[in-house]
Every structure is written in structure tokens, then in C-alpha cells.
Amino acid sequence: MNLSENISNKLTGVITNELNYSQDKKEIIAYAIETALLFVLGSLLIMLLGYALNAFMSAVIAAIFGSLLRRVSGGAHFNTPLKCMFFGSIAYGLIGVLVKKVIAYDLNNQPILIIILLVSFLLVAFLAPVDSESKPIHSSSLKVKLKISSMVFIIVSFLIISIIDNKLVSVSAVLGVFYQTITLLPIFNRKGGEYGL
């Protein structure tokens, strides 16, 4: 049992102590608490790393776009949620730094950003959604909906960077989306082991 699971189980015990909940309801509450806890901790870690690396806004924007896409596209996982959270936080912190370098060296022209989004679109069109052994997707209709949602998200991202005239937002959004689509590649999603990105 990992730390976040341990904490969520203890909190569930405290919350449901006086209530006559079934084991199923207790597990749902524990899962919700663990998910919320990891979200808060991951968000704080991204913000702290972004701030420490002098790339706060770019790291946060990249994480927002990457995380929203991840909800519908899936992607690689480590074998524990904490490892995923730490690795993802570090990755988005470093993406924040990369965004600043890209802008500083003026490598952020619109055609390059569009090409990166086109590559991301093709990756989600062919690979999304990517599930894991711990969270398999059995429904074929759900898979189609998730694939379409992933593709629509990339299109919306394209529209956002086309409308907003802000280099930091545009580059952060594109690199956040691109990073997330890389986690769909088969090399990071081999059966028998979860690697996580």
C-alpha cells in the first residue's frame, strides 16, 4: 500500500466511522480522496518547481493542457500514483523551462507550433485512448468517444493558439499537449510493466 492510498484509507475511516456504508461505498470515497489528494499535491509540486525554475506560468499552462488531454487520451503510467505524480511534475517543470528557452531563441513561430499540433493530432488519432492494465477500457464505444474527444481537444488547442496572441501561452499549450501525446507511444505502454510519464 502506497502513502497516498494509506492516507486516503485513514481519512475514509474517519469520515465513514459513524455511517453505515458498505465496503463498495467506502472504496469509492477512498478513491475520490486519493485522487483529490494526488491532484492537489501534484499541482502544488508543479507550481513549486515552476517557481523554483523561474518558469511558473509556462509550467502551469503546459500542465493544464497536458492534464486535460490526458483525461481523454490516457497514457503511460508508473506502477504507483505517487511516482506518476512526481515524474509528471518534474516533466512539466522542465517543459516550463524549455518554453522560456524556445521563446528566448525565437523558435516559436506559428508554422512550427501548428506542425507540432498536427503531429500530436496524428498520434491521438492512431493511438488514443491508451489504457493500462490497472485501468483497462473494455467498451469499444467508450474508446471511440475518448479518441474523438482527444482529437477535438487538439483542434480546440489549435484554435486557442490561433486566437491568443501570447507567445508564452501558445508555446506552453503546444508543448504540454505534445508531451502528453508522447506518453501514448507504444514504447511507454508495454504490457507487463507500467513505466509512466
FENQUI-V615119 format. One record per residue. N is the residue number from 1. RES is the residue in one small letter. NEAR is the number of other C-alpha atoms within 8 Angstrom. Layout:
# FENQUI-V615119
n=N res=RES near=NEAR
n=N res=RES near=NEAR
This chain:
# FENQUI-V615119
n=1 res=m near=4
n=2 res=n near=7
n=3 res=l near=6
n=4 res=s near=10
n=5 res=e near=10
n=6 res=n near=9
n=7 res=i near=9
n=8 res=s near=13
n=9 res=n near=9
n=10 res=k near=8
n=11 res=l near=10
n=12 res=t near=13
n=13 res=g near=8
n=14 res=v near=7
n=15 res=i near=7
n=16 res=t near=10
n=17 res=n near=8
n=18 res=e near=5
n=19 res=l near=5
n=20 res=n near=6
n=21 res=y near=8
n=22 res=s near=6
n=23 res=q near=6
n=24 res=d near=7
n=25 res=k near=8
n=26 res=k near=11
n=27 res=e near=8
n=28 res=i near=8
n=29 res=i near=9
n=30 res=a near=13
n=31 res=y near=9
n=32 res=a near=8
n=33 res=i near=11
n=34 res=e near=12
n=35 res=t near=8
n=36 res=a near=8
n=37 res=l near=10
n=38 res=l near=12
n=39 res=f near=8
n=40 res=v near=8
n=41 res=l near=8
n=42 res=g near=11
n=43 res=s near=9
n=44 res=l near=8
n=45 res=l near=10
n=46 res=i near=15
n=47 res=m near=12
n=48 res=l near=9
n=49 res=l near=12
n=50 res=g near=18
n=51 res=y near=9
n=52 res=a near=8
n=53 res=l near=9
n=54 res=n near=7
n=55 res=a near=13
n=56 res=f near=15
n=57 res=m near=8
n=58 res=s near=16
n=59 res=a near=18
n=60 res=v near=13
n=61 res=i near=12
n=62 res=a near=17
n=63 res=a near=11
n=64 res=i near=10
n=65 res=f near=11
n=66 res=g near=14
n=67 res=s near=9
n=68 res=l near=8
n=69 res=l near=13
n=70 res=r near=10
n=71 res=r near=7
n=72 res=v near=11
n=73 res=s near=15
n=74 res=g near=12
n=75 res=g near=16
n=76 res=a near=15
n=77 res=h near=13
n=78 res=f near=11
n=79 res=n near=10
n=80 res=t near=8
n=81 res=p near=9
n=82 res=l near=9
n=83 res=k near=10
n=84 res=c near=13
n=85 res=m near=10
n=86 res=f near=10
n=87 res=f near=10
n=88 res=g near=9
n=89 res=s near=13
n=90 res=i near=10
n=91 res=a near=9
n=92 res=y near=14
n=93 res=g near=16
n=94 res=l near=10
n=95 res=i near=14
n=96 res=g near=17
n=97 res=v near=14
n=98 res=l near=8
n=99 res=v near=13
n=100 res=k near=11
n=101 res=k near=8
n=102 res=v near=11
n=103 res=i near=12
n=104 res=a near=7
n=105 res=y near=6
n=106 res=d near=7
n=107 res=l near=8
n=108 res=n near=10
n=109 res=n near=7
n=110 res=q near=6
n=111 res=p near=6
n=112 res=i near=9
n=113 res=l near=12
n=114 res=i near=9
n=115 res=i near=8
n=116 res=i near=10
n=117 res=l near=13
n=118 res=l near=8
n=119 res=v near=8
n=120 res=s near=12
n=121 res=f near=11
n=122 res=l near=8
n=123 res=l near=13
n=124 res=v near=15
n=125 res=a near=11
n=126 res=f near=6
n=127 res=l near=9
n=128 res=a near=14
n=129 res=p near=14
n=130 res=v near=11
n=131 res=d near=10
n=132 res=s near=11
n=133 res=e near=6
n=134 res=s near=4
n=135 res=k near=6
n=136 res=p near=7
n=137 res=i near=8
n=138 res=h near=4
n=139 res=s near=6
n=140 res=s near=7
n=141 res=s near=6
n=142 res=l near=8
n=143 res=k near=11
n=144 res=v near=8
n=145 res=k near=8
n=146 res=l near=12
n=147 res=k near=14
n=148 res=i near=9
n=149 res=s near=10
n=150 res=s near=15
n=151 res=m near=11
n=152 res=v near=8
n=153 res=f near=9
n=154 res=i near=12
n=155 res=i near=9
n=156 res=v near=8
n=157 res=s near=10
n=158 res=f near=10
n=159 res=l near=8
n=160 res=i near=9
n=161 res=i near=11
n=162 res=s near=7
n=163 res=i near=6
n=164 res=i near=8
n=165 res=d near=7
n=166 res=n near=6
n=167 res=k near=8
n=168 res=l near=10
n=169 res=v near=11
n=170 res=s near=13
n=171 res=v near=13
n=172 res=s near=15
n=173 res=a near=15
n=174 res=v near=13
n=175 res=l near=11
n=176 res=g near=16
n=177 res=v near=15
n=178 res=f near=12
n=179 res=y near=9
n=180 res=q near=13
n=181 res=t near=12
n=182 res=i near=8
n=183 res=t near=12
n=184 res=l near=18
n=185 res=l near=10
n=186 res=p near=6
n=187 res=i near=5
n=188 res=f near=12
n=189 res=n near=16
n=190 res=r near=8
n=191 res=k near=6
n=192 res=g near=4
n=193 res=g near=7
n=194 res=e near=13
n=195 res=y near=10
n=196 res=g near=13
n=197 res=l near=12
